[in-house]
Amino acid sequence: MGIIINQSFKNMVTTYIGFGVGAVNTLFLFTYFLEKEYYGLVSFLLSASNLIWPFLVFGVHSTLIKFFTSYKTRGEQDRLLNFVLYAPAIAAIILGVIGVIGYDYLLNYFEGENNLVRPYIWLIFLIALATAYFEVFFSWSKIYYKSVFGNLMKEVFHRICISLLLFAVFFKFINVEVFIYGMAGVYVFRTLVMAAYAFSLHPPKFKFEFPKNLSPVLKYSALILLAASVATVLLDLDKVMIEHYLPIENVAIYGIAVYIATVISVPQKAMHQITNPLTAEMLNKKDKVGLRDLYVKSSLNLLIVSGLIFIWIITNVNELYELIPDEYSISIFVVLLISMVKLYDNLLGNNNSILFNSDYYRIVLAVGVILVIVAFVLNLLLIPQFGIEGAAAASFIAFFLYNTSKVYIVLKKFKIQPFTTGTVIVMLLTILFSAGFYFWDFPFHPILNIAIKAIITGLLYIFIIYRLHISEDVNSILKYVLKGF
C-alpha cells in the first residue's frame, strides 16, 4: 500500500484544494456574482456535457489502463496508444453529424421557459469533447503511475480559472456571455496542457496502426463506453430532467446541494487514480491474495475518511446554508440522501476497478442499463410530484441498487467482500456522531460554529479511530503526523 498511500495522499490534498476552490465558486461567487438563471444555465451546460463525453471517449481511457500492461513490447504499446487517440475523434465525427442533423430538434426542445440555453447548445459538445480527450491523456499518465499532475489539472486548474472569470464578471471586465465562452475555453486549454504532459511521459508514434488483438480491445471499449455512460447518466440525469420539468434556476439550487455532498467523494477519487492501474495489474497477474487485501484496505480506509466528512457535512449543513442567499436554500433531506449515496460509493473501495478491469464488466453493464431505466422512470414520476426532493430520492434509490449489485457481483465471482468488523464500528461511529452533533448549535457566526463543530467532532472521531486501531494505514499516517508535532 506504500505507493497507494503516497499518491493517494497527494491526490487527496490536490483534490481537496480543488473542492475548496470549487466550494467558494459554488456557494459564494456563482450565487453572488451571477443571476440565478445564468447559474442554472452553467450548471445545465456542464451536466449535459457530462452526459455526452463518455460517448465521445468510447471507453478507451479505461481500455488503455486495462490492456497496456498486457503488451510486452514498445511497438505493441504504441499501437494501443494510437487507438486511444483516434477513437474519440471518430466518435466525435459520428456524434457531430447526428447533432447537425438533429440541431433543429434541439432548438425546439429548448423553446419556452428555458430558451436561455439555445445559443449555447454547441458548447455542450465542445466541453464534452475536451473532457473526453482530457480523460484519455490522464489515463495515459496513470499507466506510468503518474497521477498527481493530472489530478491537479482535473480538480484544481479549471476551478481557479473559473474563479478568475467570475471576478472578471463582478468587476465588469467581461459580461456573462463572454464568461460562458471563456469557461468552455478553459476546458479546451486544460486538455492541451494534459496532452503535453502525457506525451512527455510516452511520446506517441502517429501511425494509423491499431493493436493486433483489436477485436477484444474494441469489445471492451464499447462495453466500457456503455458502463461509463451508465455511471455518468446516473450522476447527471436528475439535473438534466430538473431543467425539463422545473425553471432552470432549480438546477443551480439542486447543484449546490449535490456539490456539498460530493465533497465526500474526494478520498475515493484520489485513491482511484492509483488503485485502478494497480488493480488491473493484479488481475492480469491473477494475484488473488493481493486483490483481496487491496479491496478490504481501500474500502475501510475510504470509509474512515469519508465518514468524518459525512459527519462534518450533516452536522454543519444548516450553518452552510446561512452563508449563501436565501433563494438557494433547500431541504436537509436532499443533502442527506445525496451524502448517503457518496458515503456508499466510498464503502465500495476499489470495487469499480475490479469489475471494469475483469471479464465481468458485461454483467455490471447489464445491471447498469436496467438501473438507468429505473432512474429515468423514478425521475419522471418523482420530479413533477415532489420537485428537487423527488430528484434526490430517485438518485438515492438508483445508486443504492446499483452499488449493492456491484458488491454482490464481486462476491459471487471473486469470492471476496470488503467488509470487516472495522467497517461496522466506523459506520456506527458515523451514525452516532451525525445524529448526536446535528442538534448541537452555538450562538455565534455560522463560520465560527462550523469551525468549532468540525474541531470537536474531528478530534473525537480521530481519537476513537486511533485508539481502537481499526486501520493500520490510517494509524501509521496519524503517527507520522504526530511525530511532526
C-alpha positions in Angstrom: 0.0 0.0 0.0 3.1 2.3 0.1 2.7 3.8 -3.4 -1.1 3.9 -3.0 -0.9 5.8 0.3 1.8 8.2 -1.1 0.0 9.2 -4.3 -3.5 8.9 -2.8 -2.5 11.4 -0.1 -1.1 13.8 -2.7 -4.1 13.4 -4.9 -6.4 13.9 -1.9 -4.6 17.1 -1.0 -4.9 18.5 -4.5 -8.5 17.3 -4.8 -9.5 19.0 -1.6 -7.8 22.2 -2.7 -9.8 21.9 -5.9 -13.0 21.2 -4.0 -12.2 24.2 -1.6 -11.9 26.5 -4.6 -15.0 24.9 -6.1 -16.9 25.4 -2.8 -16.0 29.1 -2.9 -17.2 29.2 -6.5 -20.4 27.2 -5.9 -21.5 28.7 -2.6 -20.4 32.3 -3.0 -19.0 33.5 -6.3 -21.7 32.0 -8.5 -24.5 32.8 -6.1 -23.5 36.5 -5.6 -21.8 37.3 -9.0 -24.3 35.7 -11.4 -28.0 35.9 -11.7 -29.7 32.7 -10.6 -30.9 31.9 -14.1 -27.4 32.1 -15.5 -26.0 30.0 -12.7 -28.6 27.4 -13.6 -27.5 27.7 -17.3 -23.9 27.0 -16.4 -24.9 24.0 -14.2 -27.0 22.6 -17.0 -24.3 23.0 -19.7 -21.8 21.2 -17.6 -24.2 18.4 -16.6 -25.3 17.9 -20.2 -21.7 17.7 -21.4 -21.1 15.1 -18.7 -23.8 13.0 -20.2 -22.2 13.2 -23.6 -18.4 12.9 -23.1 -18.5 9.1 -22.3 -19.9 8.5 -25.7 -17.1 10.5 -27.3 -14.3 8.9 -25.4 -15.7 5.5 -26.4 -14.3 3.8 -23.2 -10.7 4.0 -24.4 -9.4 5.7 -21.3 -10.3 2.6 -19.3 -9.2 0.3 -22.2 -5.7 1.9 -22.0 -5.3 1.1 -18.3 -6.6 -2.5 -18.7 -4.6 -3.6 -21.7 -1.4 -1.5 -21.5 0.4 -3.8 -19.1 -0.6 -6.9 -21.1 1.5 -5.7 -24.1 5.2 -6.5 -23.7 6.9 -4.5 -26.5 7.1 -0.8 -27.1 5.7 -1.2 -30.6 2.5 -3.0 -29.3 2.0 -0.3 -26.7 2.4 2.4 -29.3 -0.3 0.8 -31.4 -2.7 0.8 -28.4 -1.9 4.5 -27.8 -2.7 5.3 -31.4 -6.0 3.6 -31.0 -6.9 5.6 -27.9 -6.0 8.8 -29.8 -8.1 8.1 -32.9 -11.2 6.5 -31.4 -12.6 9.7 -29.7 -12.1 11.7 -32.9 -14.0 9.1 -34.9 -16.8 9.1 -32.3 -16.9 12.9 -32.3 -17.4 13.0 -36.0 -20.2 10.5 -35.9 -21.9 12.3 -32.9 -21.3 15.6 -34.6 -23.1 14.6 -37.8 -26.0 13.4 -35.7 -26.0 16.7 -33.8 -26.0 18.7 -37.0 -28.9 16.6 -38.4 -30.9 17.0 -35.2 -29.9 20.6 -34.4 -33.4 22.0 -35.2 -35.0 19.4 -32.9 -32.6 20.6 -30.1 -33.6 24.2 -30.7 -37.3 23.3 -30.5 -36.7 21.3 -27.3 -35.3 24.4 -25.5 -38.1 26.7 -26.7 -40.3 28.3 -24.0 -39.4 29.0 -20.4 -35.8 27.8 -20.6 -34.8 29.2 -24.0 -31.8 30.7 -22.3 -30.0 27.5 -23.3 -30.5 27.8 -27.0 -27.5 30.0 -28.1 -25.1 27.8 -26.1 -26.1 24.3 -27.2 -23.0 23.8 -29.3 -20.8 24.5 -26.2 -22.1 21.3 -24.7 -20.4 19.3 -27.4 -17.2 21.3 -27.2 -16.8 20.9 -23.4 -17.7 17.2 -23.8 -15.0 16.6 -26.5 -12.4 18.4 -24.4 -13.3 16.4 -21.3 -13.2 13.1 -23.3 -9.6 13.8 -24.5 -8.6 15.0 -21.1 -9.6 11.7 -19.6 -7.6 9.9 -22.4 -4.4 11.9 -21.6 -5.0 11.5 -17.8 -5.1 7.7 -18.3 -2.0 8.0 -20.4 -0.1 9.4 -17.4 -1.7 6.9 -15.0 -0.3 3.9 -16.8 3.1 5.2 -15.6 1.7 5.7 -12.1 1.9 9.4 -12.5 -1.4 10.7 -11.4 -0.6 13.7 -9.2 -0.2 16.3 -12.0 -3.3 15.0 -13.9 -5.3 15.2 -10.7 -4.1 18.7 -10.1 -5.3 19.7 -13.6 -8.6 17.8 -13.2 -9.5 19.1 -9.8 -7.8 22.5 -9.3 -6.8 24.2 -12.5 -10.2 24.8 -14.2 -11.8 25.8 -10.9 -9.2 28.6 -10.3 -9.7 29.7 -13.9 -13.5 29.9 -13.4 -12.9 31.9 -10.2 -10.9 34.4 -12.1 -13.6 34.6 -14.8 -16.3 35.1 -12.1 -14.3 38.0 -10.6 -13.9 39.4 -14.1 -17.7 39.4 -14.4 -18.1 41.0 -11.0 -15.7 43.9 -11.8 -17.4 44.2 -15.2 -14.3 43.4 -17.2 -16.5 40.9 -19.2 -20.2 40.1 -19.5 -21.9 36.8 -18.7 -21.8 35.7 -22.4 -18.0 36.1 -22.5 -17.8 34.3 -19.2 -19.7 31.2 -20.6 -17.4 31.1 -23.7 -14.4 31.6 -21.5 -15.4 28.7 -19.3 -15.6 26.4 -22.3 -12.1 27.7 -23.4 -10.7 26.7 -20.0 -11.7 23.1 -20.6 -10.1 23.1 -24.0 -6.8 24.6 -22.7 -6.7 22.2 -19.8 -6.8 19.3 -22.3 -3.9 20.7 -24.3 -1.8 21.0 -21.2 -2.6 17.5 -20.1 -1.7 16.2 -23.6 1.7 17.9 -23.4 2.4 16.2 -20.0 1.2 12.8 -21.2 3.4 13.0 -24.4 6.4 13.9 -22.2 6.0 10.5 -20.4 5.5 8.5 -23.6 5.8 10.3 -26.9 3.3 9.0 -29.4 4.1 7.4 -32.7 1.5 8.9 -35.1 0.8 6.0 -37.4 -2.5 4.6 -38.4 -1.8 1.2 -36.7 -4.1 -0.5 -34.3 -3.4 -3.3 -31.8 -3.1 -6.8 -33.1 -5.9 -8.1 -30.8 -8.2 -5.3 -32.0 -11.4 -7.3 -31.5 -11.2 -7.7 -27.7 -10.0 -4.1 -27.4 -13.0 -2.8 -29.3 -15.4 -5.1 -27.5 -14.0 -3.9 -24.1 -14.1 -0.2 -25.2 -17.7 -0.5 -26.4 -18.8 -2.1 -23.2 -16.9 0.3 -21.0 -18.5 3.1 -23.1 -21.9 1.9 -22.0 -20.8 1.1 -18.5 -19.2 4.6 -18.0 -22.3 6.2 -19.6 -24.4 4.4 -17.1 -22.5 5.8 -14.2 -22.5 9.3 -15.7 -26.2 9.2 -16.6 -27.0 8.2 -13.0 -24.9 11.2 -11.8 -26.3 13.9 -14.1 -29.7 12.6 -15.3 -31.5 14.3 -12.4 -30.1 17.7 -13.2 -31.0 17.5 -16.9 -34.5 16.3 -16.1 -34.9 19.1 -13.5 -34.2 21.6 -16.3 -37.0 20.0 -18.3 -39.7 20.0 -15.6 -38.8 23.0 -13.5 -37.5 26.5 -14.1 -33.7 26.4 -14.9 -32.7 28.2 -11.6 -33.7 24.9 -9.8 -30.7 23.2 -11.5 -28.4 25.7 -9.6 -30.3 25.1 -6.3 -30.0 21.3 -6.7 -26.4 21.6 -7.9 -25.3 23.4 -4.7 -26.7 20.5 -2.6 -25.0 18.0 -4.8 -21.7 19.8 -4.6 -21.8 19.9 -0.8 -22.4 16.2 -0.7 -19.8 15.4 -3.4 -17.0 16.5 -1.1 -17.4 13.1 0.4 -16.3 11.6 -2.9 -12.9 13.2 -2.8 -11.0 10.4 -0.9 -12.4 7.8 -3.4 -11.4 9.9 -6.4 -7.9 10.4 -5.0 -7.3 6.8 -4.3 -8.9 5.6 -7.5 -6.2 7.3 -9.6 -3.6 4.8 -8.3 -5.7 1.8 -7.3 -7.2 1.5 -10.8 -3.9 0.6 -12.6 -2.7 -1.5 -9.7 -6.0 -3.5 -9.7 -5.7 -4.0 -13.4 -2.1 -5.3 -13.0 -3.2 -7.7 -10.2 -6.0 -9.1 -12.3 -3.6 -9.6 -15.2 -1.2 -11.4 -12.9 -4.0 -13.3 -11.2 -2.8 -12.1 -7.8 -6.0 -13.0 -5.8 -4.4 -12.5 -2.4 -3.2 -9.0 -3.2 -6.5 -8.2 -4.8 -8.5 -9.2 -1.7 -6.1 -7.3 0.5 -6.4 -4.1 -1.6 -10.2 -4.5 -1.7 -10.5 -4.7 2.1 -8.0 -2.0 2.8 -9.3 0.5 0.2 -12.9 0.1 1.5 -12.0 0.5 5.2 -9.6 3.4 4.7 -12.0 5.3 2.4 -14.9 4.7 4.8 -12.9 6.1 7.8 -12.0 9.3 5.9 -15.4 9.8 4.2 -17.2 9.0 7.4 -15.6 12.0 9.0 -16.5 14.2 6.0 -20.1 12.9 6.2 -20.3 13.9 9.9 -18.9 17.4 9.1 -21.5 18.0 6.3 -24.5 16.7 8.2 -23.8 18.5 11.4 -22.9 21.8 9.7 -25.4 21.8 6.8 -27.7 24.4 8.3 -24.8 26.8 9.0 -23.5 26.3 5.4 -26.9 27.5 4.0 -26.9 30.5 6.3 -23.8 31.7 4.4 -25.5 31.8 0.9 -28.5 33.8 -0.4 -31.9 32.6 0.9 -33.2 31.8 -2.6 -30.7 28.9 -2.8 -32.0 27.2 0.4 -33.0 23.6 0.2 -34.3 20.8 2.4 -31.8 18.9 4.6 -33.4 15.8 3.2 -31.8 16.4 -0.2 -28.3 16.9 1.2 -28.7 13.8 3.5 -29.8 11.5 0.7 -27.0 12.5 -1.7 -24.4 12.4 1.1 -25.5 8.8 1.9 -25.0 7.9 -1.8 -21.5 9.3 -1.7 -20.7 7.5 1.5 -21.8 4.2 0.0 -19.6 4.9 -3.0 -16.6 5.2 -0.7 -17.6 2.0 1.1 -17.1 0.1 -2.2 -13.3 0.7 -2.2 -11.7 -0.4 -5.5 -14.9 -2.3 -6.4 -15.3 -0.4 -9.7 -11.6 -1.1 -10.7 -12.1 -4.9 -10.0 -15.2 -5.1 -12.1 -14.2 -2.9 -15.1 -10.8 -4.4 -15.4 -12.1 -8.0 -15.2 -14.1 -10.2 -17.5 -17.4 -9.5 -15.6 -17.9 -5.9 -16.7 -20.6 -7.2 -19.1 -22.7 -8.1 -16.1 -22.3 -4.7 -14.5 -23.2 -3.2 -17.8 -26.5 -5.1 -18.0 -27.4 -4.2 -14.4 -26.4 -0.6 -15.0 -28.6 -0.2 -18.1 -31.6 -1.6 -16.2 -30.9 0.9 -13.4 -30.6 3.8 -15.8 -34.1 3.0 -17.0 -35.2 2.7 -13.3 -33.6 6.1 -12.5 -35.3 7.7 -15.6 -38.7 6.4 -14.6 -38.2 7.4 -11.0 -37.2 11.0 -12.0 -40.1 11.0 -14.4 -42.5 10.2 -11.6 -41.0 12.0 -8.6 -39.7 15.3 -10.0 -43.2 16.6 -11.2 -44.7 15.4 -7.9 -42.0 16.4 -5.4 -39.6 18.7 -7.3 -36.0 18.7 -6.2 -36.7 16.3 -3.3 -38.1 13.8 -5.8 -34.9 14.0 -7.9 -32.8 13.3 -4.8 -34.9 10.4 -3.8 -34.7 8.9 -7.3 -30.9 9.2 -7.3 -30.6 7.6 -3.9 -32.8 4.6 -4.9 -31.0 4.1 -8.2 -27.5 4.3 -6.7 -28.3 2.2 -3.7 -29.5 -0.6 -6.0 -26.5 -0.1 -8.4 -23.8 -0.2 -5.7 -25.4 -3.2 -3.9 -25.5 -5.1 -7.1 -21.7 -4.4 -7.7 -20.8 -5.7 -4.2 -22.8 -8.8 -4.9 -21.2 -9.4 -8.3 -17.7 -9.2 -6.9 -18.7 -11.5 -4.0 -20.2 -14.0 -6.4 -17.4 -14.0 -9.0 -14.3 -13.4 -6.9 -15.4 -14.8 -3.5 -14.2 -11.6 -1.8 -16.0 -8.8 0.0 -14.6 -5.7 1.6 -16.4 -5.6 4.9 -14.8 -6.3 8.3 -15.6 -5.6 12.0 -13.9 -2.3 11.5 -16.5 -1.4 8.8 -19.3 -1.9 11.3 -17.5 0.2 14.0 -16.9 3.1 11.6 -20.5 3.0 10.4 -21.8 3.1 13.9 -19.4 6.0 14.8 -20.6 7.9 11.7 -24.3 7.5 12.6 -23.8 8.4 16.3 -21.7 11.5 15.6 -24.0 12.7 12.9 -27.1 12.3 15.0 -25.5 13.5 18.2 -23.9 16.7 16.9 -26.6 17.8 14.4 -28.7 19.4 17.1 -25.8 20.9 18.9 -25.7 24.6 17.9 -23.7 27.6 19.1 -24.9 31.2 19.3 -22.0 32.5 17.1 -21.4 33.4 13.4 -22.0 30.4 11.1 -18.3 30.2 10.1 -17.3 30.1 13.8 -20.0 27.5 14.5 -18.7 25.3 11.7 -15.1 25.6 12.9 -16.0 24.7 16.5 -18.1 21.7 15.5 -15.5 20.5 13.0 -12.7 20.6 15.5 -14.6 18.9 18.3 -16.1 16.1 16.1 -12.9 15.7 14.2 -10.6 15.3 17.2 -13.1 12.9 19.0 -13.6 10.8 15.8 -9.9 10.6 15.1 -9.0 9.8 18.7 -11.5 6.9 18.8 -10.3 5.5 15.4 -6.7 5.7 16.5 -7.3 4.1 19.9 -9.3 1.2 18.5 -6.6 0.6 15.9 -9.1 0.0 13.2 -6.8 0.6 10.3 -3.0 0.1 10.2 -2.7 2.5 7.3 -4.6 5.3 9.0 -2.8 4.8 12.3 0.6 5.0 10.6 -0.3 8.2 8.9 -1.6 9.6 12.2 1.7 8.5 13.9 3.7 10.2 11.2 1.7 13.5 11.6 2.0 13.3 15.4 5.8 12.8 15.1 5.9 16.1 13.0 4.4 17.9 16.0 
